[in-house]
Amino acid sequence: MPLPTILVTHSDFALHPTPRGHPESPERITATLPRLRSSLPETIRWVDPRMGTSDLLRSVHTEAHIRRVEDASRNGLVLLDEGDTYAGPRSFGTALLAAGAATTAIDLVASGEATNAFALVRPPGHHARPNAPMGFCLFNTVAVAARYAQRKHGCRRILILDWDLHHGNGTQEIFEEDASVLFISLHEHPLYPGTGRASERGKGEGEGFTLNLPMKPGSGDAEYRIAFEEKVLPAADAFRPDFVLVSAGFDAHRDDPLGNLMLSEEGFAEMTRRVRGVAERHCRGRLVSVLEGGYDIDALGRSVHAHLCALETT
């Protein structure tokens, strides 16, 4: 009998505050969770996350950065960078819960209790640099998950596939000199944050373990299918990961207000099935995805539903 797909999430992810009208709003949780509860197959198992710790964050972030976010969370709503990354009274705790959700998912999959899992969290994480918040992101949740899988479960080679609309510059920076992590990113270019050119391939011992696939505005399901067939799957199969992580942003959807890409829910489902295949070929299906972007609430709900249904192996 196949092991279940697990959804790790909690209503407390709505507690991280942002200003009125901010794209990364609590509604991403408050509107999406009821929709999923009423529509997902009963075979998908819901799990509450455990709270994360500052020690988890220290695996990829500096102490000064962690303390800065924690101190800001003791005050009112505070702008942490030059753009639109905020912290408020519940932000530090919510970000710790996101790290806890990702590592809860890692434990369930690595222990054989689940085939794969999706951590539906906020705030997103893939722009967070080792020493700074950025792009709505306080801490880099998927990077924390990668280090945790290596240190707690002995996974030597981690694949991180990032299909968010925006380039995961923070994830790239954290692992760009590390040959044990293959980072593959498909993202609209040119677009914020301006990184992610194909020429960025890693540094030092990590050279060749960063694969950036800039997608032109207007790219949709067909263009992503070609990118997967020609670039993503060959690189992933050659790497032979021990564990697969996905920075699952859904802001490349054609209805999302922040970009110019044209993916559909079925496009996300197809990418999910393809990366699930990589995990099945190389690491007994062990895959954990973590929510990043997605700012049209209806499109987010539909895309997350499609992603979870495609994760199921039944």
Stockholm file with secondary structure:
# STOCKHOLM 1.0

chainA/1-314         MPLPTILVTHSDFALHPTPRGHPESPERITATLPRLRSSLPETIRWVDPRMGTSDLLRSVHTEAHIRRVEDASRNGLVLLDEGDTYAGPRSFGTALLAAGAATTAIDLVASGEATNAFALVRPPGHHARPNAPMGFCLFNTVAVAARYAQRKHGCRRILILDWDLHHGNGTQEIFEEDASVLFISLHEHPLYPGTGRASERGKGEGEGFTLNLPMKPGSGDAEYRIAFEEKVLPAADAFRPDFVLVSAGFDAHRDDPLGNLMLSEEGFAEMTRRVRGVAERHCRGRLVSVLEGGYDIDALGRSVHAHLCALETT
#=GR chainA/1-314 SS CCCCEEEEECGGGGCSCCCTTCSSCTHHHHTHHHHHHHHSCTTSEEECCCCCCHHHHHTTSCHHHHHHHHHHTTSSCEECSSSSCEECTTHHHHHHHHHHHHHHHHHHHHTTSCSEEEEECSSCCTTCBTTBCBTTBSSCHHHHHHHHHHHHHCCCCEEEEECSSSCCHHHHHHHTTCTTEEEEEEEESSCTTCCCCTTCCCCGGGTTSEEEEEECTTCBHHHHHHHIIIIIHHHHHHHCCSEEEEEECCTTBTTCTTCCCBBCHHHHHHHHHHHHHHHHHHSTTCEEEEECCCCSHHHHHHHHHHHHHHHCCC
#=GC SS_cons         CCCCEEEEECGGGGCSCCCTTCSSCTHHHHTHHHHHHHHSCTTSEEECCCCCCHHHHHTTSCHHHHHHHHHHTTSSCEECSSSSCEECTTHHHHHHHHHHHHHHHHHHHHTTSCSEEEEECSSCCTTCBTTBCBTTBSSCHHHHHHHHHHHHHCCCCEEEEECSSSCCHHHHHHHTTCTTEEEEEEEESSCTTCCCCTTCCCCGGGTTSEEEEEECTTCBHHHHHHHIIIIIHHHHHHHCCSEEEEEECCTTBTTCTTCCCBBCHHHHHHHHHHHHHHHHHHSTTCEEEEECCCCSHHHHHHHHHHHHHHHCCC
//
